[in-house]
Amino acid sequence: MKATNNKEMDLLLGRHAQRNKTVSAHADEGLRNHLDADELNAFAENALPESARTRYVSHLADCDSCRKLAAELAMTTSAAARLTHETNPERSFLGSVGPAIAALFSFPAIRYAVPALAAIILVTVAFVALRHREQGEFVVQNEPASTMKPADVPGPPSQGTSATKTATPLQRESGEETSAKVNPAKDAPAEKVQTANNKLDTSGYAGAANAQQPGFAPEPNAATNERDEKSRNVPATIPAAKPEPSNSIKLADKASADEPVPVARDTLTVQKEEQLSKRNRDAGLAAPPKSGILASEVKSKGGPRRAREQSESEGRSSGTEVTRTEVSQETRKVSGHTFHLQNRTWVDAVYTSSLKLTTLTRGSDKYQSIVNDQPGLRAIAEQLGDVVVVWNGKAYRIH
Amino acid sequence: MSEPAVLKRIPLTDNSEQVEKLIVEGAKRLLERATDSRSLDTSAISGRLRSALQKYLLKDEPRAPAESVNKFLDAVRADDLCLIVACERGDEGAWSDLVEGHGATVRSAARSASSNEDAAEDLAQSIWAELHGLKARDDGRAAGKLAYYSGVGSLGGWLRAVVGQLAIDQHRKQARFVQTEEEPEMDRLSRSSHQSEQVFAANPALNPEESLASQRAGAHVEQALTRAIAEMADEDRLLVKLYYFDGLRLREAGAVLGVHEATASRRLSRVHTDLRQHVAAILMNEHGWTRSETDRSLAEVTSHLEVDLEPLVAAPALDANSSRAS
């Protein structure tokens, strides 16, 4: 009610002013005792004792010409005061140091500036915390398999344990170390593996990409470590761990028999990772860097399923390459999206950490319902393994 | 405007001797305070301080305590006052300092007070003559405006005020002898606003069936509002004038009143409430309206205003309406 009353008066005063403006412009010529320049200025600069000020207020309320001058002066003064505050020595010495300090603790400063500062700090902390958590997600996905590793290692105890011991805490370092050390000697084989990989693209790359899931993460490192050790021990015979091709095929067959494909993705991730890491180890021990050849053999023999399994082992066995791509930022394009390989996950180039990530597990109802509507997304999901994709403004993590 | 007149009105108080002592001491402190006292002595300054004190403090508080007298004297701008007093005494160095230091201020004030660049230049030039004074006063000193600077406000602000007043004076002189372009329009506007009640009556947006009653109600409301505004406290009326008549924003009106925008806003809101009560009281007491009639009429008048404010404000519509009415 009060607000409407105020609105009423606002409108009435507006009209009243419009009607009477010009009348009083003439009327004030009859007024006596106009303010002189000194009075106007002293009033405008708010430099008058209160009693004198009151006297001038009553004249200004009725005298249009004095009021207009006083208003102009006051506005110029208030604008100039901000500029000359520091430059006028007399003023700053006497009048404005105190008020300036007082202004820091004044009501508006305390009311607005302090909460604003608090809000900025809060946002910064939240941002940092959020970023930490996102990094933490990747770490968590990598960790179960790698921590499990020492317990399950069936390989040669002398080699395996030492390899995994270094592998777990120094994963990244050792990977880099490997690529750095091994590369000069091993450029040729690595390239070979890569080309073999590329050959696989048409039929089995999805599988190969699958192999790059975080679950497989430690394995390549273990393999490289082994190799690294070997390369240190026997630098001349780098492809020393060359296994029998038949061995590998058998393994792949066994894997495909053991496990329904697609892998039971609904099961607990840890379970799956356990399985996978076990298989990886098996394959890693068996798989040679030459498995590219092996893969193409399998490809010619087996169906797509076997090819996938095979390429999985291929992906795993070519651990050096995986480690290297991690560093060299491998890029792929699917359905018009560009993906960079980061931590064995294909991450959409347009993805930023500010987007909320929806996790989809392959085979789940949610995954099916989303993917069925969007063939483009399906293509991405099928062609890439663990993938973070931005689709229609939403970010999905598919694994 | 003239000092002697002010002085005459000030009765000599019992503590005049004490005040005189305070003034001399204040003048001493002022000269110490000034970065350049321009070799003035206390006697040169104390006359200015005396008239300023009487004009701004003792006129309203003849028995102001020594504390407030000292506070007032110590707030006087030492350098500005010394410069002006030295100028008035014919100090050439001070004069050139004044022209150099404040020439830009005078030019910018002249530009904002003038309609074109030539007029601004003329105005700026005439200021210096006005300041110094072409004729000598009886006591031999220049009879310029320099004599009227008190040092209470800044010298720059005072110069701007002098320029502004001079511009108004020149405008008035011109308006008196030459018909300026604005003059016919102002006449027409004032004529039509004298007929404001007819304007309101002829407002075509009003429902014809109710128009007679509405006319009368509207006229009563307008009368009551005029009276209520006239009877408002000076400070409130000044705010209303600044905001509604001069079209200043709240921040600007606050700057004139020496208060923050938020304070001006709160004050305006209170003014609305007070004014409405006052208007309602006038309507009920003088026209025998009941409270509900008053509320209804005010709401009705405003609801028409909300729709019609624009055409009413616009001059052509006003003109058309008034001509039809007459």
Boltz contact constraints between the chains, C-beta under 6 A:
constraints:
  - contact:
      token1: [A, 5]
      token2: [B, 276]
      max_distance: 6.0
  - contact:
      token1: [A, 6]
      token2: [B, 269]
      max_distance: 6.0
  - contact:
      token1: [A, 6]
      token2: [B, 272]
      max_distance: 6.0
  - contact:
      token1: [A, 8]
      token2: [B, 298]
      max_distance: 6.0
  - contact:
      token1: [A, 8]
      token2: [B, 302]
      max_distance: 6.0
  - contact:
      token1: [A, 9]
      token2: [B, 272]
      max_distance: 6.0
  - contact:
      token1: [A, 9]
      token2: [B, 275]
      max_distance: 6.0
  - contact:
      token1: [A, 9]
      token2: [B, 276]
      max_distance: 6.0
  - contact:
      token1: [A, 11]
      token2: [B, 302]
      max_distance: 6.0
  - contact:
      token1: [A, 11]
      token2: [B, 305]
      max_distance: 6.0
  - contact:
      token1: [A, 12]
      token2: [B, 225]
      max_distance: 6.0
  - contact:
      token1: [A, 13]
      token2: [B, 244]
      max_distance: 6.0
  - contact:
      token1: [A, 14]
      token2: [B, 244]
      max_distance: 6.0
  - contact:
      token1: [A, 15]
      token2: [B, 305]
      max_distance: 6.0
  - contact:
      token1: [A, 16]
      token2: [B, 225]
      max_distance: 6.0
  - contact:
      token1: [A, 17]
      token2: [B, 244]
      max_distance: 6.0
  - contact:
      token1: [A, 17]
      token2: [B, 245]
      max_distance: 6.0
  - contact:
      token1: [A, 18]
      token2: [B, 313]
      max_distance: 6.0
  - contact:
      token1: [A, 19]
      token2: [B, 193]
      max_distance: 6.0
  - contact:
      token1: [A, 19]
      token2: [B, 196]
      max_distance: 6.0
  - contact:
      token1: [A, 21]
      token2: [B, 245]
      max_distance: 6.0
  - contact:
      token1: [A, 22]
      token2: [B, 186]
      max_distance: 6.0
  - contact:
      token1: [A, 22]
      token2: [B, 189]
      max_distance: 6.0
  - contact:
      token1: [A, 22]
      token2: [B, 190]
      max_distance: 6.0
  - contact:
      token1: [A, 23]
      token2: [B, 190]
      max_distance: 6.0
  - contact:
      token1: [A, 23]
      token2: [B, 193]
      max_distance: 6.0
  - contact:
      token1: [A, 36]
      token2: [B, 1]
      max_distance: 6.0
  - contact:
      token1: [A, 37]
      token2: [B, 158]
      max_distance: 6.0
  - contact:
      token1: [A, 37]
      token2: [B, 161]
      max_distance: 6.0
  - contact:
      token1: [A, 37]
      token2: [B, 162]
      max_distance: 6.0
  - contact:
      token1: [A, 37]
      token2: [B, 165]
      max_distance: 6.0
  - contact:
      token1: [A, 38]
      token2: [B, 148]
      max_distance: 6.0
  - contact:
      token1: [A, 38]
      token2: [B, 149]
      max_distance: 6.0
  - contact:
      token1: [A, 38]
      token2: [B, 150]
      max_distance: 6.0
  - contact:
      token1: [A, 38]
      token2: [B, 158]
      max_distance: 6.0
  - contact:
      token1: [A, 40]
      token2: [B, 161]
      max_distance: 6.0
  - contact:
      token1: [A, 41]
      token2: [B, 153]
      max_distance: 6.0
  - contact:
      token1: [A, 41]
      token2: [B, 157]
      max_distance: 6.0
  - contact:
      token1: [A, 41]
      token2: [B, 158]
      max_distance: 6.0
  - contact:
      token1: [A, 41]
      token2: [B, 161]
      max_distance: 6.0
  - contact:
      token1: [A, 42]
      token2: [B, 152]
      max_distance: 6.0
  - contact:
      token1: [A, 42]
      token2: [B, 153]
      max_distance: 6.0
  - contact:
      token1: [A, 45]
      token2: [B, 153]
      max_distance: 6.0
  - contact:
      token1: [A, 45]
      token2: [B, 157]
      max_distance: 6.0
  - contact:
      token1: [A, 46]
      token2: [B, 258]
      max_distance: 6.0
  - contact:
      token1: [A, 47]
      token2: [B, 152]
      max_distance: 6.0
  - contact:
      token1: [A, 47]
      token2: [B, 153]
      max_distance: 6.0
  - contact:
      token1: [A, 48]
      token2: [B, 56]
      max_distance: 6.0
  - contact:
      token1: [A, 49]
      token2: [B, 56]
      max_distance: 6.0
  - contact:
      token1: [A, 49]
      token2: [B, 57]
      max_distance: 6.0
  - contact:
      token1: [A, 51]
      token2: [B, 60]
      max_distance: 6.0
  - contact:
      token1: [A, 51]
      token2: [B, 61]
      max_distance: 6.0
  - contact:
      token1: [A, 52]
      token2: [B, 56]
      max_distance: 6.0
  - contact:
      token1: [A, 52]
      token2: [B, 60]
      max_distance: 6.0
  - contact:
      token1: [A, 57]
      token2: [B, 234]
      max_distance: 6.0
  - contact:
      token1: [A, 57]
      token2: [B, 235]
      max_distance: 6.0
  - contact:
      token1: [A, 57]
      token2: [B, 238]
      max_distance: 6.0
  - contact:
      token1: [A, 58]
      token2: [B, 234]
      max_distance: 6.0
  - contact:
      token1: [A, 60]
      token2: [B, 238]
      max_distance: 6.0
  - contact:
      token1: [A, 61]
      token2: [B, 234]
      max_distance: 6.0
  - contact:
      token1: [A, 61]
      token2: [B, 237]
      max_distance: 6.0
  - contact:
      token1: [A, 61]
      token2: [B, 238]
      max_distance: 6.0
  - contact:
      token1: [A, 61]
      token2: [B, 241]
      max_distance: 6.0
  - contact:
      token1: [A, 65]
      token2: [B, 168]
      max_distance: 6.0
  - contact:
      token1: [A, 69]
      token2: [B, 164]
      max_distance: 6.0
  - contact:
      token1: [A, 71]
      token2: [B, 256]
      max_distance: 6.0
  - contact:
      token1: [A, 73]
      token2: [B, 157]
      max_distance: 6.0
  - contact:
      token1: [A, 73]
      token2: [B, 160]
      max_distance: 6.0
  - contact:
      token1: [A, 73]
      token2: [B, 161]
      max_distance: 6.0
  - contact:
      token1: [A, 74]
      token2: [B, 255]
      max_distance: 6.0
  - contact:
      token1: [A, 74]
      token2: [B, 256]
      max_distance: 6.0
  - contact:
      token1: [A, 75]
      token2: [B, 252]
      max_distance: 6.0
  - contact:
      token1: [A, 75]
      token2: [B, 255]
      max_distance: 6.0
  - contact:
      token1: [A, 77]
      token2: [B, 157]
      max_distance: 6.0
  - contact:
      token1: [A, 78]
      token2: [B, 255]
      max_distance: 6.0
  - contact:
      token1: [A, 90]
      token2: [B, 79]
      max_distance: 6.0
